[in-house]
Amino acid sequence: MGRALGWVLGLVVIVGVAWFAYNMVSVRQTQQAVLPNVTVRGGQLPKADVDVGSVSVGSETRTVEVPTLNVTPPAQNGATAN
């Protein structure tokens, strides 16, 4: 019981701290952002040699022995089963 109470109390403290930190900061956008004009000339993309593994997927036929199950319900006194 004591351990569970400790975990619950710890969780409450963590949630309280997170709530306080979230509500402590208020951000309002006061100006729209504008992307700069950029001109790109030349350049080269990097080249890479990549070795990847392979996965083989297949199927095969197998015979599996399945146990049989016999169920005998208890006799009902004078009542008929539906």
N, C-alpha and C positions, 0 to 999 in steps of 0.2 A: 504494500500500500504506500509506503514511504517513497519508494522508488518511482512509482507511477505519479505521485503527487509532485515529485521533483521534476519529472519530464514535462508535466502539464504546466507547472510554474515557469520552467525554462522556455517553453514554447510561447507562453503568454508574454514573457519579457521580450523575446525576439520579435514577436509580432508588434508589440508596443513600440519598440525602438525603430522598426522599419516604418511603421505608421508615422511616427514623429519625424523621422528623416524625410519621408515623402512630403509631408505637409509643411516642412520648414522652408522649402524652396519654392518660389513661385516665379515662373518664367513666362514672359509675355513678349511676343515678337513685335518690335516697333518699326521695323523697316524690312522690305522685301529684299532678298538676295539677288544679285545679278552676276551671272557667270562671265568671266573675262573672254575677250575675243582671242582665239589662239589659232595660229597657222602652223601646220606640221608639214615638213618637207623631208623626203628621204627616210632613212632609218631602215631597220631590218628586224624582222621577227626572230626570236630565238629558235634554234633547232634542237631537237632532243631525240635520242634513241631510247625507246622504252621496251623492256622485256616484261611480258605479262605471263602469268600462269595459265594453265588450261584446266577446264573442268569437263570430265566425261560423264555423261548421264546415260543410263541404259536401264533395261529391265530384264528380268529373268523369271522363269516359271519355277515355283517351288510347291511342294506338297506339305501342307501343315495339318497335323492331327488336331482336331477340335473335339474337346470333351462333350459328351452328351449330358443333358440335364433332364431328369424326370421329376415332375412335381405332382404330388398326390395331395389334393386339398383335403382337409378334415371333413368327415361326414357331417352333414347338417341334419339335425333331428327333425324329421318331418317336413323340412322346407325344401323347395326345389330351387336349383340354381338358375339364374337368368342367362 
